[in-house]
Every structure is written in C-alpha cells, then in structure tokens.
Amino acid sequence: MNIKTDTIAAIATAMSNSGIGIIRVSGEQAIQIVDKIYRNSKQEKVLDKYVSHTIHYGYITEEGGTVVDEVMVSVMRAPRSYTTEDTVEINCHGGILMMKKILETVIRAGARTAEPGEFTKRAFLNGRIDLSEAEAVMDVIQAKNMFALQSSVKQLKGSVSDEIRSLREDILYEIAFIESALDDPEHISLDGYRDRLSTKTDKIMNVLIKLINSADDGKILKEGIHTVIVGKPNVGKSSLLNLLVGEEKAIVTDVAGTTRDILEERISLGGITLNMIDTAGIRNTEDIVEKIGVERAKKISEEADLILYVVDSSLPLDENDNEIIELIQNKNTIILLNKSDLDEAVTEEDIIEKMKEVSENTDYEHSVKIIRTSTKNDSSITALTDVMKEMFFHGKISYNDEVYITNIRHKEAIEDALGSMKQVERSLIMDMPEDFYSIDLMGAYTALGRILGEELEDDLVNEIFSKFCMGK
C-alpha cells in the first residue's frame, strides 16, 4: 500500500465537555507545524528544540499572537511513537468549542484532518503493529464487558498474532523443504517425508480446529448472547426484563397483550452480556397490531442464541404453549416457571410431558433447562445466571491464557487455511506428488497471512480502518 507521510491531525478524546481534551498531530512536519502556533511561558517559539517524550507547559496562539488556550504539549519523535512518525499531542481544556478551535488552528498551520482510524492505519503500514493488533485497538474501545476487554487487550499484545505466526512458520518450513528437495534431490531426500508431513499436518489442523471452535465462545463473550423472551401474554415477560435491567423499561399491567412490539436492552449479568429482546405475548388474536407483534416475536426467536420461555406456573398449559414449544425446538432454551410464589398449576414434569407430545426434538433435555422464578424478587437471578454459564461456557467464564478468536474475518481466514490443510491430508492419503502438498500448504500460509494483513488488498484494509472512530 502507498504510505502517506503528510501530517494529519484530529481530536483524540470524546466530543463532549470534559476536564481535558487532546488534539493529536502526526507526520513528517508534526513538530514544525505545532511549533508555528505554540509558545512557552516566556512566549518563545521553542517546540522544535525539545527532546522526545517530554511534556511542556505553554499556549496555543493564532496568527497575530492571540492566545487560544493554555496547554500542555507532548513531543514524541519518530520512531518512538504510536504511528512511528513525529507526533505531538496538545492537551487543552476539554470544551467541545475549545478542542475544535485548536484543531482548526493546527489545520491552518499546515496539517490536514485525519480520516477515521488513520493514526492506527499508519501504525500498521509502518510496521509497528499487524492488522489483527490494529483491529484489537478498536475492540478495546468498544468492549462491552470485562471478558471482551481482557480478550482485546491480549490480542493487542499479540496473542492471536503469535499463534498465527507460529503456524505460518511451521507451514513455511514444510514448503521450503519440499521446494528444496525438488530442486536438489541429490542432496535432500524425501524418503519417509510423507509420514513426517502427515504428523505435522495433523498437528496444524488440530490447532486450527481449536481456534475455529473458540470463535463461537469468543463471539458470544465479545458481542453478547442474543436473548429473546417469549411466552403467552401476561405471564411476566416484561416484569422479567425490568428485573434484569434493574429499572422500569417495559410497561407492566394486568391487561393481557400490553406489549405489542419488541423492546431491546443490553444488560450485564454475572459477567455475561445479554442483548435482551422482550416480545409480544404469543397467542391467537384478532387484534391486527397485536398479531403483527406476535409474528415479529416468532421471527426474532428463530435468530436467537438463547430463548427465555416464561410460563405462568399458576395456570395450566394450553394450545398457545403448544405453539411456543414448537417454536423453540432445537434452540438453546431456559424455561422459567414464573409466579412460583402462587399456587402451582404447572410443574417441571408437566413441561417435559408437553414437550414430549409437541416437540420433535429428542434431545430437549440437553438443550432445554427449567428453573422456578418469581419476578417479585431477584432470588432467581443467580439461578438463571448459573444455568446460562453452564449452557454456554461449561459452568464458568474463563479469563485464562487461552486464545479466543473474536473477529469473523479471522475465523473465515482460519477456515480457509483448514480447508487447504485438509487438501494436503487428502493428497497424502492418495500418495500424490510432493508439489501438490506445496501448493495447498501455500494456500494455508496465504490464508493465515490475511489475519496479519500480509495478504490483503488495499480496498479491504481501507474498509477495516474506515470503521474506526475519529482520532484513533
């Protein structure tokens, strides 16, 4: 890619009033440009004389010497900066108007406005970080829970990069050995090589499969569990949402059919992020608006990672429950026998028998969990959290050193690499010539290189960084 060396500038802190705002300037002329508008406490123009990684008190001034703001200016000389270029950060008062004023002053002095993610893009293009580490920067900023944050920080430190580089080194060694043996068969023998390559191929494939399998957990822990609350009208769905959220987000009345559209809320429960959707009560109805809400509830349930099926345990099951049980077939489902503080009309055994009658899913005992709840108190939240952890994370959320794949682009590249390695395996079984192995090994090597940014087209790189926030 063409590496730009002109000087860019942007507001690096949030566009809201705060104690401090930072304007970041990076490029070949960063120090010289800021030097045009910076004066120290003695009104001297001395920024160009400061050594790297020092911070200095002074003022930003406009043409004519008018003081814009009192500032602290940090100087970071190449290559010891985030972008590996000369970089200056102006720490000013954090008013929105003030930050915009100083940025305009920097632009007039010779810089240009940075594109979204352009500072990180320059760090990537200049070789300071690879593409997976660059993507981790944005993941750190957008982390929605502690796991996502810790996972992103690990990736920023190179956990994914190290794993991918190790795999590529192993693959490249085999490619080089095959090519060398084919070029110089008198000195490099391929006797017994198929068995050795078969062992190495199995080892590489096992690592790739483990990384792919981690992607489902990684995606859920990073983005949250897409959770849909379903049930008949007036069973306590909206009360459950309010209890989990901790405030009155949904209207709750004794009138059946109060909720007619979907309500969405993101919550954190025991370290798990839930993207909660409360739906209209599922029942046969002639009300046109309510009927639309019921159809939306059914559609959304089909796409859910988890369904919370709320049952009023004080009332017998009916034909509407039959319809819901058909809907949740083959889905991860937690059945909440709600209103457990009232006289019991439905038991766990009743639910299981009903599922046997209605559901075609013969493995429902593993995909469906049943717990008793009462939305009048929060004693059942702990039980609900434990069941979700068991269902999705084998009983606990792990913060260990295991590498998780949380980026769909990375997963696709690893799947492509696995496909190439499977082709190597097939060629070995069919006793194909060695150059067939080399071709597919190179396919795996290239696919993994896409994760690091070594095998990508300019357009895709530009698209990745266009999703970054301004100033980063």
N, C-alpha and C positions, 0 to 999 in steps of 0.2 A: 504494500500500500504506500501511497505518497504520504510522507510525513511532513506536516506543516510545521514551520518554525516561527511563524509570525506570533505576535504577542496577543494573548487573549485575557479577558477579564470578566468576572461575574460576581454576584453576591453569593457567598458560600453558606450563609446562615439562612434560617427560615424567614420568609417575608411576613414578619409580624413584629410588633413592638417588643423589644427585649432590652436587657441591660447592655449587651454588646452585639455589634454586627461586624461581619468580616467580609471584606472585598478581596478576592484572590486574583492575582495577576501573574501570568506565566508565559515565558517565551524568551527569545534571544535578547529583546530590548526591555524586559520587565523592569529591571533596576533603573535603567536610564529613563524610562517613561515616568515611573513614580518619582524619580529624582527631580523631574520638572515641576512637580506640584507639592513636594514635601519640603518642609523647613523644620530644623530642630528648634529647641527652646531659645536659641540665640538668633533665630531667623536665618540660619546658614543652610546652604544647599550642599549637603554632605553625604547623602544616602549612598552614593557610588563608592564612598571610602570605607563603608562598614564591612566587617568580615562576616563570613557566612554563619548562620544560625545564631544571630543576635537580634534583640528587640530594642527599639528605641522610641523615646517619647518625642512628640513634636506636633506639627499641624499640617493639615492638607489645605492648600491655598489655591484660589482661582487666579486667572490671568489678572494682573494688576495688584496682586498681593493680598486680596481679600481672603480672610480665614474662613474656611468651610467648616472645619471641626477640629477638635483636639483629639489626637490619635496616638496609638502605639503601633509601630510598623516593624514587622518581622522580615528579615532578609535571609533567604536560603539560596545559595549559589549552586549552580549545576556542578556535578550530577547528584548532589545530596539533597534532593527534593522529591516530592510526590511524583512529579512529571519527569524528573531528571533534568529539567530546564531551570534557568534562573527563575526564582519565584519570590514574589513579595506579597505579604498578607497585611492589609490595612485593618486594624482593629479600631472601630469607631463606635460612637454611641448608636444603640440599636433601634433607632426610629426608622420606620419604612422610608419616610421622606429623606432622611439623612443618608441612608445607605444608597438610595437611588441617586442622590446629588453627588456623592463621592464617585460612584460608578460612572456617571456622566462626565465627571471631571477627568477620570482616568481615560475614558474613551476619547475625549477631546485631545488628550495629551499624546495619543498615538496608538492605543490598543484597540482591539475590536471585541465585540460581545461574544463570549464563548457559546458554543452550541451545547445542548443538553449532553452531559456526560463527557465533554471534550477533555477535561483535565484527566479523567481516568483513561480515556481513549489514548491520550498521549503517553500516559504511563505504560500502557500496553504496547503501543507502537514503538516506544523507545526501549522496550525490553525489561522494564522494571518488574512487571507482573505479567502472567499469562492471562488468557481470556477467561479461564474458569475463576481465577482470583479476582479479575475485574468484575465479573458477574456477582461474585460474593460481596463486593463492596455495596452494591445496591440491595442485596439480600439482607445485609446488616442493617441498612437504613429502614427497610420495610419489614423487619422481623416483627411477628405478631405474638410470639410467646418466647419463653426462656429457651426452650429447645431450639427453635428456629434461630435465635440469636447466637447460641453457642455453636450450632452447626455451621452457621455462616462465618463466624469468627475462625473456626477451624479450617474452613475452606479458604478463607482469606490468607491464612497462614500456610496453605499449601497441602492440606490433607488429601484432597482429590487429585491435585496436580502430581503429588509424589506417587500416588498409586498408579496413575495413568502413565507417568514417565517410566516407572519400573516395568510395567507391562510392555511398553514400546521398546525398551532396551532389550528385554528378553526376545521379543519378536524380531527386532533388527539384527540381533546376533545370529539368529537362525537364517535370516535372509542372506546376510553376509557370508555365512558358512556355505550355504548352498551355491551361491554365485561363485565363490572362490573355488569350491570343489569342481564345479562345472567348467570353470576357466582353466584350472590346473589339476586335472585328475591324476597326474603322475605323482604329485606331492601331497595331495589332500584326498584321503579315501572316504567314500560314502558307505563303506561296509558297516552294517549294523546301525546306520543312521536313522532308518525308518523307526526302529524301536525307541531310540532316544527322542526323536521328534514326537512320536506318539505320546510319550510320557510328558514331555514339555507342553504339548497341545492340550492334554487333559488338565494339567495344572493351570494353564492360562484360561481355559474355558471355565473352570471352577471359580476362579476369581471374577471373571466377567459375569457369570450367573449370580454370584453373591452380590455384586454391585447392582445388577438389574433388580434382584429381589428386594434390595434395600430401598429402591426408588418408591415403592408403594408406601412404606412406612415414612420415608423421608418426605414425600409429597403431603401426606396427611398431617405429619407433625409440623411441617412448614406452613401449609395453607389452611389447615383445619379440617375437621370432619364435616362434610356436607350432610347436615342432620335435618330431617323433616318430621314434624309432629303430626300424626294423623289420628283419627278417631271419629266417633259419631258426635253430633252436636251435644254440647252441654256436659261433656264428660270430664272437663278440667284441663283441656289443652292450653288455653290462654293463661289459665292460672299457673300451669307448669312453666310456661315461658316467663311469666312475671317473676316466679320464684327463682328460676335460674339466673335471670338477668339481675334481679335484686331491686327492681322498680316496676311501676305500673306501665308497661309498654303496650299491653293489649287490653282492650275493653272486656270486662268480665261482668256478665249479668246472668240471671236465671232464665233468660229467654233463649231457647234453642235457636241456633243459626245466627248468633250475634256476629261471629267472624265470617265474612263473606269473601274476603280476598286474602292473599298471603301477606304475612308480616315477617320481616327478616331482621335478625340481630346477631352480632358476633359476640360470643362470651368466652371466658376462660374458666375452665372447671378442672381443678386438680392438675394443672399443667397442660391440659388438653384444650385446644381451641376448637370451639363448635360454631359452625356457621348455621345458626338455627333458623328454621322456617316454620312458622305456625300457619296451618292451613284451615280452610273452611271445613266444618264437620261434614263427613261423608254420609249421605243418606239420600234416599229417593225424595225428590222435591219438585213441586210445580213452579216454585219461585224462580224466575228467569235469572236474576242476578245471583242468587244462591247456587243455582245449577252451574253457572259459569265458574264460580268459586270451587265447586266440587270437582269439576273437570280439570281445573288447574292443579288442585291438590293431587289428583291421580297422576297427572303428567309429571309433576315435580317429584313425586315419590319414586317414579321409575328411574330417576337420575341420582337418587340419594346414595351416599355412602352408608348411612345409618337411618333407620326409621324408629321413632319412638311412638309406639301404638298405645294410646291411652284408652283404657277400658274403665267404665264406671262399674266397680265391683259390687255396688249396691243394687244393680239392676240386671236382669237376665240378658243373655246374649240373644240377638235377633238376626234377621236376614241382612241388615246393614253390616253387622260384624262379619257375616259370611263374605260379603263383597270385599271388605277390607283385608280379610285373611287371604283371599285370592290375590289381592293387590301386592301383598308383602311376600309372596312366595319367592324363595331363593334370594332374599335380601337380608343383610345384617339387621336384625330387629330386636329391640328391647320392648317387651310388653309390660306396661305399667298398670297394675291393678290399683287404680286410683280410688279415693274416698274410702280407704281402708279403716277409717275411724267410724264408718257407719256399719249397719248390719250387712253381713256378707251374703250376696246372691250368686257370685261367681268366684270359683276357686281356680287354683293353678291346674288342677285336674280337668276342670271344665274346659279351660282354654286348650289344653293338649288334646282332649277328645274332639273338640270342634275343629282343630287343625287337622286331625286325622281324617275327619269327614270331608273337609273342604279342600285342603291343600294337596297338591301333587308332589310337594317337596318331602321326600322320605328322610331327609337329613335335618329336619326342622329343629330337632333337639340340640344340634350343634350351632345352627345359625340364629336361633331364637333364644333369648333369655327372658325370664319372667321375674319381676320383683314387685313387692307391695309398696304403695306410696300414698301419701296424703299431702296435697298442696297447701293444707292449712299449717304445716310445719315443714322445716327443712331437714328433718332427720333422715329422709330417704335420699338426699343428695349424695351423701357419702357412698351409699349402696350403688346408686346409679353410676357414680364415677368409677367405682371398683369394677363394675361389670363392663364399662366401656374400655377400661385399661386391659382387662382380660380378653375382651373381644378383638381389640386392635393391636395391643402391644404386649401380649403374653403376660399380663399381670402388672407390668411396670413400664414406666417411660425411662429409657436408658440414656444417660448422658456420658457414656464411656467413650473410649477412643475409636469405636467403630466408625468407618467411613460410610456416610449416607449420601446417596445421590438424590438431590432435591430439585434438579433442573431437568425439564423434559428434553431439552436439546442434548444434554449429556446422556440421558437414558437412550435416546434414539441412536446416538453415535456408538454407544456400547453394544446395543442390539445389532447394529450393522457389523461391528467388529466380531461379535459372537457368530453371526452368520458366516463370515469369512473363515473363522476358525473351524466351524462345523464342516465347511467345504474342504479344509485341509484334512480333517479327520476322515471324510469320505474318500479323498484321494489316497490316503494312506491305506485304508481298507481295500481299495481297488488296485493297490500297487501301481499307481500312476507314476510317470517320470517325475524327477525331482523339481523340474522347472514349474510344474503345476503347483507344488507346495509354495514355491517362491511367490507366484502370482497372488495367491489367496492370503499368504502372510502379509504381503504388501497391502492388500485390501484392508486387513485388520489394522495394520500400522497407520494407514492413512485415516481410517475412521476415527481412531483414538486421537489422532492429531487434531481433529476438528474441535475436540474439547479444549485443547490448549490454545487454539487459534492459529495453529501452524498449517492448517489445510482448509482455509476458508476464503471465500470470495469477498471482495471489498463491500459489496452490497449488503451481505449478511452482517458483517462487522458493523457497518453504519447503522443497520436496523437495531442491533443489540444495544448500541450506545445511545440511540435516539430515545430509548425508554428510560434513560437515567434522568434524575432531576437536574435542574439548572445548578451550576456552581460545583458540581461533582464530576 
